[in-house]
Amino acid sequence: MKKRLLPLLLLSISLQGFSQNDSSKTNVPIIIESDTIVIGNMIIVKKASEQNEYNNRRNRNRSMPYGTVINIKNGKIGKDTFLSVNDDTIKVGRINIIKSQEGANKKDWEAMVENGDFDNTHITIERAPKKLKNVNTNWFSFDLGYANYRDESEQMVYLMIYPGLPYNKYWVNSNSLKLDNRKSSNFNIWIVQQKLNVYQHKINLKYGVGFEMFNFRFEQPVSFRNEPGKTVYMDDVNFTKNKLFVKYLTVPVQLNFQPNPNSRKGFYASIGLSAGYLVDSRNKQISAERGKQKYDGNFELNNWRFATIGELGIGGIRLYGSYGSINLFDKNQSHFSLFPYSLGLRFSNF
């Protein structure tokens, strides 16, 4: 079918003198039906009723068109047709016709059309750009990154007096909550995310819902309990593992910028805010004296988390970041002032 229709395109080009032109380029409206091709305001109609008669005649005159009527409106091809012609290539829309330039196989366009000789000619049809959706949905993506917090606590932030022991043993200050930077982490699971087209798919609104999880690994033997008067204190055990785990149900909203939405290898960036609610927290500890222990509780943590969030990407490589805008702890119950942040890789389709 391609080799029957494409000579007609070439014939129409030669009729208009385009075989002598170097180039002429504009937009390409191409409509293909079972018996009609419309390219701009050029119409090619296959006449099925004359096909048998044509088959009988074609052996007597090899240069005749393939039983097809070519109608060029107003005697010319309009400016809305994309057309490019050079010595070895004709491009009409997404159709590329490349003829051989080697020795005896070298031909001119006019002779090829008149003789119907398309041997040693390469014909391709480029894939149409994927139609972009106004709403895209992505299920179950995740983040993996590094976590820490900015400490704005006063030098001595907590004093615990425990009956029967020297009270200074349980002092907790900002240095007591320093993290093991190699092992503190952030892991997020996004149940669903959507991207809504705002302007030409270059500006989008991204939103979703999922869980943010932080693992804060402490260098010092600090312990968290839900006991009255003994919430955060310095313990007398050397822990091989000591972490505070916090989990939030989070809704992020971002404004996304994507200069080239048709390219999977293009650059994109997003910036926005997230709001989360504390759904789980625990202090997990491992030591030779006590073995493995887990303590669940609120530990005077703030029930809410608000953060500034962003992401950068080129192709399939995606980076994310978040910075907490409110205290990790409840300021009305605790004197700690810690503002968590995270940075890492995002594994997502957009």
C-alpha positions, -999 to 999 in steps of 0.1 A, spaced: 0 0 0 28 24 9 45 20 -25 13 26 -44 4 58 -25 39 73 -22 45 76 -60 13 97 -61 28 120 -35 59 123 -56 38 129 -88 20 157 -71 53 172 -60 67 171 -96 35 186 -110 40 216 -88 77 220 -94 87 210 -59 113 186 -73 133 217 -81 130 233 -47 154 230 -19 129 231 9 95 244 21 84 237 57 53 243 76 28 222 98 15 188 86 -21 179 87 -24 143 72 -56 124 71 -56 88 59 -88 68 52 -94 36 32 -98 54 -1 -85 89 6 -53 107 17 -55 144 26 -22 163 30 -29 199 37 -53 209 9 -40 182 -15 -65 153 -19 -56 119 -33 -87 96 -39 -84 60 -49 -112 51 -73 -121 15 -66 -145 13 -96 -117 20 -120 -92 -3 -105 -99 -33 -127 -98 -11 -159 -66 4 -147 -50 -30 -141 -57 -39 -177 -42 -7 -190 -11 -5 -167 7 -31 -187 3 -10 -219 15 22 -203 38 18 -173 39 55 -166 2 60 -157 -8 68 -121 -22 40 -100 -59 45 -109 -59 76 -87 -73 111 -91 -51 139 -77 -69 171 -69 -49 201 -59 -71 229 -45 -67 263 -61 -40 248 -83 -13 246 -55 -3 229 -23 -12 251 6 12 266 32 -2 242 58 16 213 43 51 203 56 73 195 26 111 191 24 129 182 -8 166 177 -15 188 156 -39 182 123 -22 153 128 3 117 139 2 99 144 35 61 148 35 49 150 71 63 119 88 68 101 55 105 99 45 115 87 9 152 83 4 166 73 -30 199 56 -37 228 79 -48 252 51 -58 264 45 -93 238 29 -117 211 31 -90 212 69 -90 180 84 -104 162 118 -105 128 123 -89 110 131 -121 122 99 -139 113 78 -109 78 91 -108 72 88 -146 85 53 -147 72 41 -114 107 29 -105 111 28 -68 137 1 -66 167 9 -43 144 34 -25 140 34 13 106 45 25 98 50 62 70 65 82 81 82 114 62 74 146 37 100 155 43 119 188 25 102 217 -7 121 226 -3 135 261 -30 130 286 -44 158 307 -43 136 338 -16 110 345 -18 85 374 11 67 389 6 39 415 31 28 441 63 48 437 89 52 464 118 73 476 151 63 493 174 89 508 194 104 536 177 121 566 189 145 593 176 175 611 186 211 619 190 215 656 178 249 671 175 236 706 190 256 736 222 242 749 205 225 778 170 215 767 159 188 792 165 180 828 153 147 843 155 139 880 152 102 887 148 91 923 177 73 938 203 82 911 223 113 905 200 136 885 228 149 862 231 114 847 199 120 829 205 154 815 197 157 778 210 186 757 213 192 720 245 172 718 227 141 732 206 139 700 233 140 674 227 115 646 248 88 631 249 103 596 258 71 579 227 52 591 199 78 594 176 74 564 143 84 548 120 60 530 87 71 514 60 51 498 35 70 476 3 50 471 -9 72 443 3 103 425 -14 123 397 -1 150 373 -27 174 360 -20 195 329 -23 232 336 -6 248 306 5 229 274 17 200 295 47 222 304 32 234 336 15 207 357 0 203 392 13 172 410 -4 157 440 -8 124 458 -9 105 491 15 82 508 37 75 538 69 93 548 91 73 572 122 86 590 148 65 608 169 87 631 200 68 644 216 82 675 252 82 685 245 86 722 225 62 744 194 84 745 161 66 752 125 75 745 96 63 768 60 72 772 63 72 810 53 103 829 84 124 838 107 101 819 101 108 782 136 115 768 166 107 789 202 95 788 203 57 794 231 38 812 234 11 784 256 11 754 234 3 724 246 -13 692 215 1 675 194 29 688 169 46 665 137 67 666 113 57 638 85 81 628 58 76 602 35 102 586 5 99 564 14 127 539 -3 146 511 22 165 488 12 192 463 37 206 438 39 228 407 58 209 380 78 225 352 86 204 321 99 224 291 98 194 267 69 172 277 72 149 247 107 138 256 114 111 281 149 124 284 140 160 291 146 181 322 119 188 347 115 204 382 89 206 409 84 227 440 56 227 466 44 218 501 34 187 519 13 181 550 15 150 571 0 135 602 19 112 627 5 76 625 34 56 641 65 62 662 88 39 681 122 37 698 141 5 687 172 -5 707 196 -34 706 222 -40 734 241 -69 750 224 -62 783 188 -60 772 188 -77 738 163 -63 712 136 -40 725 109 -18 709 89 10 727 59 25 710 46 59 719 42 96 710 74 107 729 62 143 729 64 144 691 44 169 671 14 152 655 17 173 624 45 177 598 46 205 572 75 207 548 88 225 517 94 199 490 110 197 456 124 175 429 148 177 399 151 152 371 167 145 337 152 115 320 148 86 344 171 101 371 151 118 397 162 136 429 138 147 457 142 168 488 121 180 517 127 204 546 105 204 576 90 239 584 78 230 619 94 213 649 97 175 651 86 178 688 56 194 703 69 227 716 42 228 743 56 196 759 93 195 749 121 220 748 137 204 717 136 223 684 145 199 656 136 205 619 140 173 598 152 173 562 159 146 536 175 142 502 176 112 479 165 93 448 129 90 436 117 59 418 86 70 399 72 73 363 69 111 366 
